[in-house]
Amino acid sequence: MFAYYLRLALTSLRRTPVLTALMVLAVAVGIGASMTALTVLRAMGNNPYAYKNDLIYVPQMDNWGAQSAYDDDGNPPNQVTYRDARALTDAAKADLQSAMYSTGLAIRPDNDDLRPFLGRLRAAATDFFPLFDVPFKYGGPWSRGDDQRKSRVTVLGAELNEKLFGGENSVGREVQFGDEHFRVVGVLDQWLPIPRVYDVSNGPFDEPEEAYIPFETAIDMELSAYGNNNCWKSPEKAGWEGRLESECVWMQYWVGFDSASKAGAYKEFLDDYVREQKQLGRFERPLNNRLSTPAEWLERNQVVANDSRIQVWIAFGFLAVCVVNTVGLLLAKFLGRSAEIGVRRALGASRTQIFIQYLTEAGMVGVAGGLLGLLLTSGMLGGMRALQNADYERLTQVDSEMVAVTLLVAIGATLIAGLIPTWRACQIAPALQLKSQ
């Protein structure tokens, strides 16, 4: 029986090609605008570590000066000083822990066809890789001994390994960073966390760094940090030593536990540490330590701006306007077929059958509008990729889930739009229509 309704609906839509095209276009434009906004918001609001949200944390300590808070809301800094990162690492109260920061060095390929170029590096402890479940294609992370020995070792990202070694297993080979040679101990598989939870201060939607080196090695080489460097007072000493001993916050710090129950004990350790530092004349502000999960961290740093949420509401408001227009078009179409409805009713068709027939027709409009809306969504997202930088590409990808959501929204919207016109069509009295004929 449903196949019969589909044939009737298709025949009806073919009879009025202009009206059908207008309805399909109205639905498609509304779907394209709303799904484009929703796709970007969904990518921005994603938590790639939701599955271990209660196992990894960001410790925050308020080392800012007594005269003013770090921000207008009284939050502690979202990064830490070197001296605090060093103290937390030496205490080793977490199962996994890593101080880290973004830096860079000139990479000098052995291949004469490639010119030297500036590479983006991340200085981190070896625990960085299990903390964030970084996948390896070849080899693995360096050892904790390499951390302590300040070894010249590196883990290459997949793209850099492809560029330098053609994607081959480069473990054991050497890469020149700056004036020093680093031995490759591992090569990553494709890894693109969106957003980049481990460093939201320096671009939450940037691509991961091209290579990774031990944190202690970077400190030994006096590699400056890329990104945010904030100080509430000037360093007391000049140069690199002054930066390490200063109250400037410029590196990220994460900890991990094999059990969520350990987080409470670590928070107590942080409080005790700050109290000790207060006795040494540091941490002038009231105790304000925090231990944030990835979800809390993304929320506190407002990775998804309010403007993005407003844009989604505006886009869905536009979809509602398109649905209202579709209601008017369907109403005009269905009421224009009053005579046909009267004949069908006179021949024995029930109101339920009429209702299903015309709702099926509305659903077909939704399917067509949804498919065209998908094309419009892809086109809009492609335009956004062309206008923005390369990092924006990862926020504008339509996956299978979004395809399903798009089609469901399109069909659902048109079915809702078709309820009033279909109900009106069912109210037509067959006797009056036959008499008028």
Secondary structure, 3 states (H helix, E strand, C coil): CHHHHHHHHHHHHHHCHHHHHHHHHHHHHHHHHHHHHHHHHHHHCCCCCHHHCCCEEEEECCCCCCCCCCCCCCCCCCCECHHHHHHHHHHCCCCEEEEEEEEEEEEECCCCCCCCEEEEEEEECCCHHHHCCCCEEEECCCCHHHHHHCCCEEEECHHHHHHHHCCCCCCCCEEEECCEEEEEEEEECCCCCCCCHHHCCCCCCCCCCCEEEEHHHHHHCCCCCCCCCECCCCCCCCHHHHHHHCCCECEEEEEECCCCCHHHHHHHHHHHHHHHHHHCCCCCCCCCCEEECHHHHHHHCCCCCHHHHHHHHHHHHHHHHHHHHHHHHHHHHHHCCHHHHHHHHHCCCCHHHHHHHHHHHHHHHHHHHHHHHHHHHHHHHHHHHHHCCHHHHHHCCCCHHHHHHHHHHHHHHHHHHHHHHHHHHHCCCHHHHHHHC
